Amino acid sequence: MKNHMIENKKDAERVLLVIVDFKKPHAQWSLQEDIGEMKELIITCDGELAEQVVCHVAKPTAGLLISEDKAKEIAVLSAANDIDTVVFNCDLKGSQQRNLEDIIKKKTIDRTQLILDIFAKHATSGEGKMQVELAQLEYLLPRLVGQGIELSRLGGGIGTSGPGETKLEVDRRRINQRIVRLNRDLKEVASQRALKRKHRRDKGVPSLSLVGYTNVGKSTLLNTLTQAGQITHDGLFTTLDSLSRQLVLPNHQKVIISDTVGFMHNLPHHLIESFHATLEEVQEADILLHVVDASHPYFRHLQQSVEQVLRELGALDKITVLVLNKIDQLEDREWLYGFQRNYAHAVCISAKTGENIPQLLEKLSEILASLVVEIDVEVPIARMDLVNLAHEEGQVLSVKYYANTINIRATVPKRIAGRFYK
């Protein structure tokens, strides 16, 4: 939500949060976890949580999701507390959203629309903006009524950032055309990324990808490792654009490390699809660094949510280092080191203070060492390019020059070792 959108209003939009409890007996997330995360989303959207209501729903109604009596109760609370926006913690059908607004008389949005608003707020690159617009239009399309709809109501407030700010009359046909165009443009971006990855692979440069729940410190870790200068602050989905930087490990091996969009519990599938171009970095990475906020009271649930998304992306079986971050915020660490022993590759760090960063780098060097080989070869005297390749991509042990040949002893990535033997 942009500053100019709330001119002549209070400092922040007053929000009434509606938590719908479907009474699932084996739900992974507790009601308190759900409420806590929704509060974070609202704060990230510059909203002020003024009231909250819990609706226990055994059987959702088709027209409103909740009962009509509960909707009327929310209407009374909204009027009494000068509420600007009512936010539901679950997805609403288009008809349910319209029916609720008719009763409550306030702007009513769902969890996905709130997340999309944060996405729109944080998208900075051309690719990021395209991905957000695609997700917004795919969300909007099934909610259109009739042949056309005035989107000017999307011009201000929580849950309203994005393509609607143009205040254009948009119909289904034109939205579909725009979706096709965005998909085509994003495929071109994906092709460019693929070429860059191929170039790196041809040079034998391994790739690492930072993954994790939103706001666990991935961007801070990237800054600590590479001085990337990535903007960070305490909030959800602060990074939407994939950022790649070179990192030199203690064994002198060069790698490319990429930051990616944060994951979230029960992230709608179409949002994952919209960010497919960015998430390809995860699918193509040699090693994943799964960053976890060890100070979060429910960090195991956040970890499992990320693993579920990785499973959907077909990346769960990749070599993964569990990076237990934010240990500077823990008073008792003994349990954490016990937890760490349950994993083949796990390191406890603080990206903010730099604690145990050397151990993380050593761990990465150790893993990548299994992906390299030591060579001892004779190459023609004219092949200085191979000497340069050994220096650029590996660790050179010795180089000896003879009349017609050069002897190279070095440790190089297995993927490029064959070049020296040709």
C-alpha positions in Angstrom: 0.0 0.0 0.0 1.6 3.2 -1.2 1.8 6.4 0.9 -0.2 8.5 -1.5 -3.0 6.0 -1.3 -3.7 6.8 2.3 -3.6 10.6 2.2 -6.4 12.3 4.2 -6.8 9.1 6.2 -5.5 7.8 9.5 -1.8 6.8 9.7 -2.7 3.2 8.7 -5.8 1.4 7.5 -7.8 -0.1 10.3 -8.2 -3.8 9.7 -10.6 -6.4 11.2 -9.2 -9.9 10.9 -11.6 -12.8 10.5 -10.1 -16.2 11.4 -12.1 -19.0 10.0 -11.5 -22.2 12.0 -12.7 -25.2 10.0 -12.2 -27.5 13.0 -9.8 -29.9 11.2 -8.8 -32.5 13.8 -5.3 -33.1 12.4 -4.5 -29.6 11.2 -0.7 -29.0 11.0 -1.0 -25.4 12.1 -2.6 -24.3 15.3 -5.1 -21.4 15.4 -2.6 -19.2 17.2 0.0 -19.8 14.5 -2.5 -18.8 11.9 -3.5 -15.7 13.7 0.2 -14.7 14.3 1.0 -15.1 10.6 -2.0 -13.1 9.5 -1.0 -10.3 11.9 2.4 -10.2 10.3 0.9 -10.0 6.8 -1.3 -7.1 7.8 1.6 -5.2 9.4 3.7 -5.8 6.3 0.9 -4.3 4.3 1.0 -1.2 6.5 -2.3 -2.0 8.2 -3.3 -1.6 11.8 -5.1 -4.6 13.3 -8.0 -3.0 15.2 -10.2 -6.1 15.8 -10.2 -9.8 15.3 -13.0 -12.4 15.2 -12.8 -16.2 15.2 -15.5 -18.0 13.3 -15.8 -21.8 14.0 -17.1 -23.3 10.8 -18.0 -27.0 10.7 -19.7 -26.8 7.3 -18.9 -23.7 5.1 -21.9 -22.1 3.4 -21.9 -21.6 -0.3 -22.9 -18.0 -0.3 -20.9 -16.5 2.5 -18.5 -19.2 3.8 -19.5 -18.2 7.3 -23.1 -17.9 8.7 -25.2 -14.9 7.9 -25.5 -14.1 11.6 -21.7 -14.0 11.9 -21.4 -11.8 8.9 -23.9 -9.4 10.5 -21.9 -9.4 13.7 -18.8 -8.5 11.7 -20.7 -5.7 10.1 -21.6 -4.2 13.5 -18.1 -4.6 14.8 -16.7 -2.9 11.6 -19.0 0.1 11.9 -18.4 0.5 15.6 -14.6 0.4 15.3 -14.3 2.5 12.2 -12.8 -0.4 10.1 -11.5 0.2 6.6 -10.8 -3.3 5.5 -12.0 -6.8 6.6 -9.5 -9.5 5.9 -10.2 -13.3 5.9 -7.5 -15.8 6.7 -8.6 -18.1 3.9 -9.5 -17.9 0.2 -13.0 -16.6 -0.7 -14.8 -17.3 -3.9 -15.8 -14.3 -5.9 -19.5 -14.7 -5.0 -18.7 -15.1 -1.3 -16.5 -11.9 -1.4 -19.3 -9.9 -3.0 -22.0 -11.2 -0.7 -19.9 -10.5 2.4 -19.2 -6.9 1.2 -23.0 -6.4 0.7 -23.6 -7.3 4.3 -20.5 -5.8 6.0 -20.5 -2.6 3.9 -16.7 -2.6 4.0 -13.9 -3.7 1.6 -13.5 -7.4 2.1 -10.5 -9.3 0.9 -8.9 -12.8 1.5 -5.5 -14.0 2.4 -4.3 -14.4 -1.2 -5.3 -10.9 -2.1 -3.3 -9.6 1.0 -0.2 -11.6 -0.1 -0.6 -10.2 -3.7 -0.7 -6.7 -2.3 2.6 -7.3 -0.5 4.0 -8.8 -3.7 3.0 -5.7 -5.7 4.6 -3.5 -3.0 7.9 -5.2 -3.1 8.3 -6.0 -6.9 11.1 -3.8 -8.3 12.5 -5.5 -11.4 10.7 -5.8 -14.7 10.5 -9.6 -14.2 9.2 -9.3 -10.7 6.5 -6.9 -11.7 5.5 -9.2 -14.6 5.2 -12.1 -12.2 3.1 -10.2 -9.8 0.8 -8.8 -12.4 0.3 -12.3 -13.8 -0.6 -13.7 -10.4 -3.0 -10.7 -9.8 -4.8 -11.1 -13.1 -5.2 -14.9 -12.7 -6.7 -14.2 -9.3 -9.0 -11.5 -10.7 -10.2 -13.3 -13.8 -12.7 -15.8 -12.2 -14.0 -12.9 -10.0 -15.2 -10.8 -12.8 -19.0 -10.4 -13.2 -20.5 -9.7 -16.6 -18.5 -8.6 -19.7 -16.7 -5.7 -18.0 -15.7 -4.4 -14.6 -14.5 -1.0 -13.4 -11.2 -1.7 -11.7 -10.8 1.8 -10.3 -11.7 0.5 -6.8 -8.2 -1.2 -7.0 -6.7 2.3 -6.8 -6.1 2.5 -3.1 -5.8 0.6 0.1 -4.8 -2.8 1.4 -5.3 -5.6 -1.1 -5.6 -3.2 -4.0 -2.1 -2.5 -5.4 -1.3 -3.6 -8.9 -2.7 -3.5 -12.4 -6.0 -1.9 -11.3 -4.3 1.3 -10.5 -4.6 2.2 -14.2 -8.3 2.6 -13.7 -9.0 1.0 -17.1 -12.2 -0.8 -18.1 -11.0 -4.4 -18.4 -13.0 -7.3 -19.6 -12.3 -11.0 -19.7 -11.0 -11.0 -23.2 -8.5 -8.3 -22.6 -7.3 -9.9 -19.3 -6.9 -13.2 -21.1 -4.8 -11.5 -23.8 -2.7 -9.8 -21.1 -2.1 -13.2 -19.4 -1.0 -14.7 -22.6 1.4 -11.8 -23.2 2.8 -12.0 -19.7 3.3 -15.8 -20.0 5.1 -15.3 -23.3 7.4 -12.6 -21.9 8.2 -14.6 -18.8 9.1 -17.6 -21.0 11.6 -15.3 -22.7 13.1 -14.4 -19.3 13.3 -18.1 -18.4 15.1 -18.8 -21.7 17.6 -16.0 -20.9 18.1 -17.5 -17.4 18.6 -21.0 -19.0 21.4 -19.6 -21.3 23.2 -18.0 -18.3 22.9 -21.3 -16.4 24.3 -23.2 -19.4 27.2 -20.8 -19.6 28.0 -21.3 -15.9 27.7 -25.0 -16.3 30.0 -25.1 -19.3 32.5 -23.2 -17.2 32.0 -25.7 -14.4 30.7 -23.2 -11.8 28.5 -24.9 -9.2 25.3 -23.1 -8.2 23.8 -22.7 -4.7 20.3 -21.6 -4.0 19.0 -20.0 -0.8 15.5 -21.3 0.0 13.3 -20.9 3.1 10.2 -19.4 4.7 9.7 -15.7 4.2 11.5 -13.5 6.7 14.0 -16.1 7.9 17.1 -14.1 6.9 18.0 -15.3 3.4 18.8 -11.9 2.0 20.8 -11.0 5.1 22.8 -14.2 4.7 23.5 -13.4 1.0 24.8 -10.0 2.1 27.0 -11.5 4.7 28.5 -14.1 2.3 28.9 -11.8 -0.7 28.4 -8.2 0.3 25.6 -8.1 -2.2 24.0 -5.0 -0.7 20.5 -6.6 -0.9 17.9 -4.4 0.9 16.6 -6.2 4.0 14.1 -5.4 6.7 11.9 -7.2 9.1 8.9 -8.1 7.0 7.3 -10.8 4.8 8.2 -11.2 1.2 10.9 -8.5 1.0 12.6 -10.4 -1.8 10.7 -11.2 -4.9 13.5 -11.1 -7.5 16.1 -13.7 -7.8 19.6 -12.2 -7.1 22.8 -14.1 -8.0 26.3 -13.3 -6.7 29.7 -15.0 -7.0 31.1 -16.5 -3.8 34.7 -17.8 -3.3 34.9 -20.7 -0.8 37.8 -21.4 1.5 39.2 -24.0 -0.9 39.3 -21.2 -3.6 36.4 -22.7 -5.5 34.0 -20.2 -7.1 30.3 -20.8 -6.9 27.2 -18.8 -7.8 24.7 -18.3 -4.9 21.2 -17.1 -5.6 18.5 -15.6 -3.3 14.9 -16.5 -4.1 11.3 -15.5 -3.2 10.4 -16.7 0.3 7.9 -19.5 0.7 4.8 -19.5 3.0 2.5 -22.0 4.6 -0.3 -23.0 2.3 0.9 -20.7 -0.5 -1.7 -20.8 -3.3 -0.5 -23.0 -6.2 -1.1 -20.4 -8.9 1.3 -18.0 -7.0 4.0 -20.7 -7.2 3.2 -21.1 -10.9 3.5 -17.3 -11.5 7.0 -17.3 -10.0 8.1 -20.3 -12.0 10.8 -18.4 -13.8 12.4 -17.3 -10.5 12.0 -20.7 -8.9 13.8 -22.5 -11.7 17.0 -21.3 -9.9 15.9 -23.7 -7.2 15.3 -26.6 -9.5 18.6 -26.2 -11.3 20.8 -25.6 -8.2 23.5 -28.1 -7.3 23.1 -27.4 -3.6 20.2 -25.9 -1.6 20.7 -23.9 1.5 17.5 -24.2 3.4 17.5 -21.3 5.8 15.4 -21.7 9.0 14.6 -19.1 11.7 15.7 -21.2 14.7 14.4 -18.5 17.0 10.8 -18.9 15.8 8.6 -20.8 18.2 7.1 -22.9 15.4 10.2 -23.2 13.2 9.6 -26.9 12.6 6.2 -26.1 11.0 7.8 -23.4 8.8 10.5 -25.9 7.8 7.9 -28.5 6.8 6.0 -25.9 4.8 9.1 -25.1 2.7 9.8 -28.8 2.2 6.3 -29.2 0.9 6.9 -26.5 -1.7 10.3 -28.1 -2.6 8.4 -31.4 -3.1 6.0 -29.7 -5.5 9.0 -28.2 -7.4 10.7 -31.6 -7.6 13.7 -30.3 -5.7 13.3 -32.0 -2.3 15.9 -34.7 -3.1 18.7 -32.3 -3.9 21.8 -32.0 -1.7 20.6 -29.7 1.1 22.3 -27.8 3.9 20.0 -26.9 6.8 21.0 -23.5 7.9 19.7 -22.8 11.4 19.8 -19.0 11.5 19.2 -16.3 14.1 20.9 -18.2 16.9 21.9 -14.8 18.3 18.3 -14.5 19.5 18.4 -17.8 21.5 19.2 -17.9 25.2 19.3 -21.8 25.3 21.1 -23.4 22.4 21.7 -26.9 23.7 18.5 -28.3 22.2 19.4 -26.8 18.9 22.8 -28.6 18.6 21.0 -31.9 19.4 18.4 -31.1 16.6 21.3 -30.4 14.2 22.6 -33.9 14.6 19.5 -35.3 13.0 20.7 -34.0 9.6 23.6 -35.0 7.4 24.4 -31.3 6.6 23.3 -28.7 9.2 25.0 -25.6 10.5 23.8 -23.2 13.3 24.6 -19.6 12.4 23.7 -15.9 12.8 23.7 -14.2 9.4 23.3 -10.9 11.3 26.4 -11.2 13.5 28.4 -13.5 11.3 28.6 -16.2 14.0 29.6 -19.6 12.6 29.7 -18.3 9.0 33.2 -19.9 8.5 31.7 -23.3 9.5 29.0 -22.9 6.9 31.6 -22.1 4.2 33.7 -25.1 5.3 30.6 -27.3 5.1 29.9 -26.1 1.5 33.6 -26.7 0.6 33.4 -30.2 2.0 30.2 -31.0 0.1 31.6 -29.6 -3.2 34.8 -31.4 -2.7 32.9 -34.6 -3.4 31.9 -33.0 -6.8 35.5 -32.3 -7.9 38.5 -34.4 -9.0 42.3 -33.9 -8.9 43.9 -33.9 -12.3 47.6 -34.4 -13.3 47.7 -33.9 -17.1 50.1 -33.0 -19.9 48.6 -30.5 -22.4 50.0 -28.9 -25.6 52.1 -25.8 -25.0 49.6 -23.8 -27.0 46.8 -24.6 -24.7 47.2 -21.7 -22.2 43.4 -21.5 -22.1 43.4 -24.7 -20.1 45.9 -23.3 -17.6 43.7 -20.2 -17.3 40.6 -22.5 -16.9 42.3 -24.4 -14.1 43.1 -21.1 -12.3 39.6 -19.7 -12.8 37.6 -22.7 -11.8 39.7 -24.8 -9.6 42.6 -24.9 -7.2 46.0 -25.2 -9.0 48.6 -27.3 -7.2 51.4 -26.8 -9.8 52.1 -25.8 -13.4 55.3 -26.9 -15.1 56.3 -25.8 -18.6 58.3 -28.0 -20.9 59.4 -27.6 -24.5 56.2 -28.8 -26.1 53.8 -29.4 -23.2 52.5 -28.0 -19.9 52.0 -30.2 -16.9 49.0 -29.2 -14.8 48.1 -30.5 -11.4 44.9 -29.1 -10.0 41.6 -29.8 -8.3 38.8 -29.0 -10.7 35.0 -29.6 -10.9 34.2 -33.1 -12.3 32.1 -31.5 -15.0 35.1 -29.8 -16.7 37.7 -32.4 -16.0 37.2 -34.1 -19.4 38.4 -30.9 -21.2 41.9 -31.4 -19.9 42.1 -35.0 -21.2 40.8 -34.3 -24.7 
